[in-house]
Amino acid sequence: MDIHTHWHAIETHPMGGWRQVADPALPAPDPAKRLLWCGIGGSLLPSETLLRAFGDDRAFRNWVTLASPEPAPDFHLQPGDQMVFASKSGKTLELWTWIARLRSLPGFAELAAPILITQDDANPLATWGRAMGCRLLPLPVEVGGRFSAFTPIGTLPLAWMGRDASAFLRGGRQVIAQLDADQGPWRDRIATTVERLLDAHQKGITEWVLMPYAMRLDSLSAWWVQLIAESLGKVAKDGSRKGFTPIRAVGPVDQHSQLQRWMAGPRNLGVIVMTVDGTPARERLDPPPGSPYPGLAGLQGADILRAQAEGTAEALGVAGVPVLRWSMPALTELEVGAFMMAWQAIVGLLGMALDLDPFDQPEVEDGKRRTFRRLGL
């Protein structure tokens, strides 16, 4: 695979703007107050990925996701609630359902004007927000929703939690710089991953599992699923159907619930086993008398997690299942930023190599049109 040629194709693509990582000026929402995040898909999954990776108990209590249009009978506004309305196009049906719902609730008029994350154009959300006196954080036109992690979609939650948004952006920039220079460990890692995925695809491996052995990265798998599914499940230019089916998992939970299928089911699947290194907090395990594992007294939870990841990867390999290993040196903003940007690049390069456009989603738009017709909108 000619990574340089495919990377140039991404550089010149109208929707290749995610390569440009800017430091946006961000407001400072109060972390002691609830943050009501209204968005869905690419306007939510990067945010929740970073919240779950780096949030503390207070952040988990005060983060409120308003995504599905279904009724919320137990939801009430509280004094001091901070609202964020996120939608690239400014037309997302679920978002406007929540705007209409929130406006009908007691206390809405007393809250501060919402923060808007959308394109800075004449779209309905931006137009309404300007009339309301809202703060608008612009999304670049040339950045698709599922590639929006390095916009305020990702950095505003980090700022709200008091985490290092600059380090997150720096991790993304490091990856882009190496791809632009066509050298460096991230460039090599990305190229190797793309080549292995393409080789597996030619051998009939069209489903891939991302399985991080870290519960804090469960939402990272959800973000990865959208990135893969919307980008690489396409009709190619020659009319053939191509793509990868992404499967969300987290270790060790899914070695109990999905591993049987992966090892003994149809041989069309590969697994990416991901671990987080670093020095974990020390702990003392005290197994009771009669425990089947008295040796736990000499171990740490991190030892067990590492052994589970290595044992699962080895079992999959022995069973003939393709396995990719991915290690993160530490769970930091820098490393998560580098990982997310690396996979945006991997997906873009795979799309170019498969001769399809990884930056559109025409079938999704068709589903939206049919929904609007049924609603008379």
C-alpha positions as CSV (number, residue, x, y, z in Angstrom):
1,M,0.0,0.0,0.0
2,D,1.3,3.5,-0.9
3,I,0.5,5.3,2.3
4,H,2.0,8.6,0.9
5,T,-0.3,8.7,-2.1
6,H,-3.4,7.8,0.0
7,W,-2.5,10.4,2.6
8,H,-2.2,13.1,-0.1
9,A,-5.7,12.1,-1.3
10,I,-7.0,12.8,2.2
11,E,-5.1,16.1,2.3
12,T,-6.9,17.3,-0.8
13,H,-10.3,15.9,0.0
14,P,-13.0,18.5,0.8
15,M,-13.7,16.8,4.1
16,G,-10.1,16.3,5.1
17,G,-10.1,19.3,7.5
18,W,-9.8,17.1,10.6
19,R,-6.1,17.0,9.9
20,Q,-5.9,20.7,11.0
21,V,-5.9,20.7,14.8
22,A,-6.6,24.2,16.2
23,D,-6.8,25.5,19.8
24,P,-10.3,26.9,20.1
25,A,-11.2,29.6,22.6
26,L,-13.4,27.9,25.1
27,P,-15.9,29.1,27.7
28,A,-15.4,27.8,31.3
29,P,-18.5,25.9,32.4
30,D,-18.7,25.4,36.1
31,P,-17.8,21.8,37.0
32,A,-19.9,22.0,40.1
33,K,-23.1,22.6,38.0
34,R,-24.8,20.1,35.7
35,L,-23.8,20.2,32.1
36,L,-26.7,19.2,29.9
37,W,-25.1,17.9,26.7
38,C,-27.7,17.7,23.8
39,G,-26.3,15.9,20.8
40,I,-26.0,12.5,19.2
41,G,-23.6,10.4,17.1
42,G,-20.5,12.4,16.3
43,S,-21.7,15.3,18.4
44,L,-21.8,13.0,21.5
45,L,-19.6,10.0,21.2
46,P,-16.2,11.8,21.3
47,S,-17.4,13.8,24.3
48,E,-18.5,10.7,26.3
49,T,-15.3,8.9,25.4
50,L,-13.3,11.7,27.1
51,L,-15.7,12.0,30.0
52,R,-15.5,8.3,30.8
53,A,-11.8,8.2,30.3
54,F,-11.0,11.2,32.5
55,G,-14.0,12.1,34.6
56,D,-14.2,11.8,38.4
57,D,-17.3,11.2,40.5
58,R,-18.4,14.8,40.4
59,A,-18.2,14.9,36.6
60,F,-20.2,11.6,36.3
61,R,-22.9,13.1,38.5
62,N,-23.1,16.4,36.7
63,W,-22.8,15.2,33.1
64,V,-26.3,14.7,31.7
65,T,-26.7,13.3,28.2
66,L,-29.8,14.4,26.3
67,A,-29.8,12.4,23.1
68,S,-32.7,10.1,22.3
69,P,-36.0,11.8,21.5
70,E,-37.9,9.5,23.8
71,P,-39.9,11.1,26.7
72,A,-38.0,11.8,29.9
73,P,-40.7,11.9,32.6
74,D,-38.2,12.1,35.5
75,F,-36.1,14.8,34.0
76,H,-36.3,18.3,35.6
77,L,-34.2,21.4,35.1
78,Q,-32.2,22.7,38.1
79,P,-31.0,26.2,38.9
80,G,-27.6,26.7,37.4
81,D,-27.9,24.0,34.7
82,Q,-25.5,24.7,31.8
83,M,-26.8,23.6,28.3
84,V,-24.7,22.6,25.3
85,F,-26.5,22.1,22.0
86,A,-24.2,20.3,19.5
87,S,-24.9,19.5,15.9
88,K,-22.7,20.1,12.9
89,S,-25.5,20.7,10.5
90,G,-27.7,22.4,13.0
91,K,-30.6,20.3,11.8
92,T,-30.4,17.1,13.9
93,L,-33.9,15.9,14.7
94,E,-33.0,14.5,18.1
95,L,-31.4,17.8,19.1
96,W,-34.4,19.9,18.1
97,T,-36.7,17.5,19.9
98,W,-34.7,18.3,23.1
99,I,-34.7,22.0,22.5
100,A,-38.5,21.9,22.2
101,R,-38.7,19.8,25.3
102,L,-36.4,22.0,27.4
103,R,-38.2,25.2,26.4
104,S,-41.4,23.7,27.7
105,L,-40.0,23.0,31.2
106,P,-40.2,25.3,34.2
107,G,-37.0,27.2,34.8
108,F,-35.7,27.2,31.2
109,A,-36.0,31.0,30.8
110,E,-34.0,31.6,34.0
111,L,-31.0,29.6,32.8
112,A,-28.0,31.1,31.0
113,A,-28.1,31.0,27.2
114,P,-26.9,27.6,25.9
115,I,-23.5,27.1,24.3
116,L,-23.8,26.0,20.7
117,I,-21.4,23.8,18.8
118,T,-22.2,24.0,15.1
119,Q,-21.1,25.4,11.8
120,D,-20.8,29.1,11.8
121,D,-23.2,29.7,8.9
122,A,-27.0,30.2,8.4
123,N,-28.0,26.8,9.6
124,P,-31.1,26.7,11.9
125,L,-29.3,26.1,15.1
126,A,-26.8,28.9,14.6
127,T,-29.5,31.3,13.4
128,W,-31.7,30.6,16.5
129,G,-28.7,30.8,18.8
130,R,-27.6,34.2,17.6
131,A,-31.1,35.5,18.2
132,M,-30.9,34.0,21.7
133,G,-27.5,35.5,22.5
134,C,-25.8,32.1,22.7
135,R,-22.1,31.6,22.6
136,L,-21.2,29.8,19.3
137,L,-18.2,27.5,19.1
138,P,-17.8,26.8,15.4
139,L,-17.3,23.5,13.8
140,P,-15.3,23.6,10.5
141,V,-17.4,22.9,7.4
142,E,-14.6,20.5,6.2
143,V,-14.7,18.3,9.3
144,G,-17.4,15.5,9.3
145,G,-19.3,14.8,12.5
146,R,-17.6,11.5,13.3
147,F,-14.2,13.2,12.8
148,S,-15.0,16.0,15.3
149,A,-13.1,14.8,18.4
150,F,-10.5,17.5,18.0
151,T,-13.0,20.4,17.9
152,P,-15.0,21.8,20.8
153,I,-17.0,18.5,20.8
154,G,-13.9,17.0,22.5
155,T,-12.2,19.9,24.1
156,L,-15.1,21.5,25.9
157,P,-15.8,18.5,28.1
158,L,-12.1,18.3,28.9
159,A,-12.1,21.9,29.9
160,W,-15.3,21.5,32.0
161,M,-13.6,18.6,33.9
162,G,-10.4,20.7,34.4
163,R,-8.4,18.2,32.3
164,D,-5.6,19.1,29.8
165,A,-7.3,19.8,26.5
166,S,-4.1,21.1,25.1
167,A,-2.3,17.8,25.7
168,F,-5.2,16.0,23.9
169,L,-4.8,18.2,20.9
170,R,-1.0,17.8,21.0
171,G,-1.4,14.1,20.8
172,G,-3.4,14.5,17.7
173,R,-0.9,16.9,16.2
174,Q,2.0,14.5,16.8
175,V,0.3,11.8,14.7
176,I,-0.5,14.2,11.8
177,A,3.0,15.6,11.8
178,Q,4.5,12.2,11.4
179,L,2.1,11.3,8.6
180,D,2.9,14.6,6.8
181,A,6.6,13.9,7.2
182,D,6.1,10.3,6.1
183,Q,8.2,9.0,9.0
184,G,8.1,8.3,12.7
185,P,6.7,5.6,15.0
186,W,3.1,6.7,14.6
187,R,3.4,6.8,10.9
188,D,4.8,3.2,10.9
189,R,2.2,1.9,13.3
190,I,-0.6,3.3,11.2
191,A,0.8,2.0,8.0
192,T,1.3,-1.5,9.6
193,T,-2.3,-1.5,10.9
194,V,-3.7,-0.5,7.5
195,E,-1.7,-3.1,5.7
196,R,-2.8,-5.9,8.1
197,L,-6.4,-4.9,7.9
198,L,-6.3,-4.8,4.1
199,D,-4.6,-8.2,4.0
200,A,-7.2,-9.6,6.4
201,H,-10.0,-8.1,4.3
202,Q,-8.7,-9.9,1.2
203,K,-8.9,-13.1,3.2
204,G,-12.5,-12.6,4.1
205,I,-12.0,-10.9,7.5
206,T,-14.7,-8.2,7.5
207,E,-15.6,-7.9,11.2
208,W,-13.3,-6.4,13.7
209,V,-13.6,-6.1,17.5
210,L,-12.0,-3.4,19.5
211,M,-11.5,-4.7,23.0
212,P,-9.7,-2.3,25.4
213,Y,-8.8,-3.9,28.8
214,A,-9.8,-0.8,30.7
215,M,-13.4,0.0,31.7
216,R,-12.7,3.7,31.4
217,L,-12.3,3.1,27.6
218,D,-15.6,1.4,27.1
219,S,-17.0,4.6,25.4
220,L,-13.9,4.7,23.2
221,S,-15.1,1.5,21.6
222,A,-18.5,3.1,20.9
223,W,-16.8,6.1,19.3
224,W,-14.6,3.7,17.2
225,V,-17.7,1.8,16.1
226,Q,-19.3,4.8,14.5
227,L,-16.0,5.9,13.0
228,I,-15.6,2.5,11.3
229,A,-19.2,1.8,10.4
230,E,-20.1,5.2,8.8
231,S,-16.7,5.5,7.0
232,L,-16.1,2.0,5.6
233,G,-19.4,0.4,5.0
234,K,-19.9,1.6,1.4
235,V,-20.6,0.9,-2.2
236,A,-17.2,1.4,-3.8
237,K,-16.7,3.4,-7.1
238,D,-16.8,0.2,-9.1
239,G,-20.2,-0.7,-7.6
240,S,-19.0,-3.4,-5.3
241,R,-19.9,-3.5,-1.6
242,K,-17.0,-3.2,0.7
243,G,-16.3,-2.4,4.3
244,F,-15.7,-3.5,7.9
245,T,-18.2,-4.3,10.5
246,P,-17.0,-2.9,13.9
247,I,-17.9,-4.7,17.1
248,R,-17.8,-2.9,20.5
249,A,-16.3,-4.7,23.4
250,V,-14.4,-4.1,26.7
251,G,-12.2,-6.5,28.7
252,P,-12.6,-8.5,30.8
253,V,-16.4,-8.2,30.4
254,D,-16.6,-9.5,26.9
255,Q,-14.2,-12.3,27.2
256,H,-17.1,-13.8,29.2
257,S,-19.9,-12.8,26.8
258,Q,-18.5,-12.8,23.3
259,L,-15.2,-14.7,23.2
260,Q,-17.0,-18.0,22.5
261,R,-18.4,-16.6,19.2
262,W,-15.1,-15.1,18.2
263,M,-13.1,-18.3,18.7
264,A,-15.6,-20.9,17.5
265,G,-17.9,-19.0,15.2
266,P,-17.5,-18.1,11.5
267,R,-13.9,-17.2,10.6
268,N,-14.7,-13.8,9.3
269,L,-13.6,-11.8,12.4
270,G,-10.5,-10.3,13.9
271,V,-9.9,-8.8,17.4
272,I,-7.9,-5.8,18.4
273,V,-6.7,-6.4,22.0
274,M,-5.8,-3.1,23.7
275,T,-4.0,-2.6,27.0
276,V,-3.0,0.4,29.1
277,D,0.4,0.3,30.6
278,G,1.8,2.6,33.2
279,T,2.2,2.2,37.0
280,P,-1.1,1.4,38.7
281,A,-1.9,2.4,42.3
282,R,-0.7,-0.2,44.7
283,E,-3.3,-2.3,46.5
284,R,-3.4,-5.3,48.8
285,L,-5.7,-8.2,48.0
286,D,-6.8,-10.3,51.0
287,P,-8.5,-13.5,49.8
288,P,-10.6,-15.2,52.6
289,P,-10.0,-18.7,53.8
290,G,-11.4,-21.2,51.3
291,S,-10.8,-18.9,48.3
292,P,-10.0,-21.0,45.2
293,Y,-7.2,-18.5,44.5
294,P,-5.1,-18.0,47.6
295,G,-2.3,-16.7,45.4
296,L,-4.3,-13.5,44.9
297,A,-2.6,-12.3,48.1
298,G,0.6,-11.7,46.1
299,L,-1.0,-10.0,43.1
300,Q,-2.5,-6.6,42.1
301,G,-5.6,-6.1,40.1
302,A,-3.5,-4.8,37.3
303,D,-1.6,-8.1,37.2
304,I,-4.8,-10.0,36.7
305,L,-6.1,-7.6,34.0
306,R,-2.8,-7.9,32.1
307,A,-2.9,-11.7,32.3
308,Q,-6.4,-11.7,31.1
309,A,-5.5,-9.6,28.1
310,E,-2.5,-11.7,27.2
311,G,-4.4,-15.0,27.8
312,T,-7.3,-13.9,25.6
313,A,-5.0,-12.7,22.8
314,E,-3.0,-16.0,23.0
315,A,-6.2,-18.1,22.9
316,L,-7.5,-16.2,19.9
317,G,-4.3,-16.6,18.1
318,V,-4.2,-20.4,18.7
319,A,-7.7,-20.6,17.4
320,G,-6.7,-19.0,14.2
321,V,-8.4,-15.6,14.8
322,P,-6.4,-12.6,13.5
323,V,-5.3,-10.5,16.5
324,L,-3.9,-7.0,16.5
325,R,-2.2,-5.8,19.7
326,W,-2.4,-2.2,20.7
327,S,-0.8,-0.8,23.9
328,M,-1.3,2.7,25.3
329,P,1.7,3.8,27.5
330,A,-0.7,5.5,30.0
331,L,-4.2,6.7,30.2
332,T,-3.5,10.4,29.6
333,E,-5.0,13.1,27.4
334,L,-1.9,13.0,25.2
335,E,-2.1,9.3,24.6
336,V,-5.9,9.2,24.1
337,G,-5.6,12.1,21.6
338,A,-2.9,10.2,19.7
339,F,-4.9,7.0,19.6
340,M,-8.1,8.8,18.4
341,M,-6.2,10.7,15.7
342,A,-4.4,7.5,14.6
343,W,-7.6,5.7,14.0
344,Q,-9.1,8.7,12.1
345,A,-6.1,8.4,9.9
346,I,-6.3,4.6,9.6
347,V,-10.0,4.8,8.6
348,G,-9.3,7.5,6.0
349,L,-6.4,5.5,4.5
350,L,-8.4,2.3,4.4
351,G,-11.2,4.1,2.6
352,M,-8.8,5.4,0.0
353,A,-7.2,2.0,-0.4
354,L,-10.6,0.4,-0.8
355,D,-11.5,3.0,-3.5
356,L,-14.4,4.4,-1.5
357,D,-15.1,7.7,0.1
358,P,-14.6,7.4,3.8
359,F,-16.0,10.9,4.5
360,D,-19.6,10.6,3.3
361,Q,-22.7,8.6,4.6
362,P,-25.3,8.7,1.9
363,E,-27.4,5.8,3.2
364,V,-27.7,7.6,6.6
365,E,-29.1,10.6,4.8
366,D,-31.6,8.4,3.1
367,G,-32.8,7.1,6.4
368,K,-33.3,10.6,7.7
369,R,-35.3,11.6,4.7
370,R,-37.7,8.7,5.2
371,T,-38.0,9.6,8.9
372,F,-38.9,13.2,8.1
373,R,-41.5,12.0,5.5
374,R,-43.2,9.9,8.1
375,L,-43.4,12.8,10.5
376,G,-44.6,15.3,8.0
377,L,-41.5,17.5,8.5
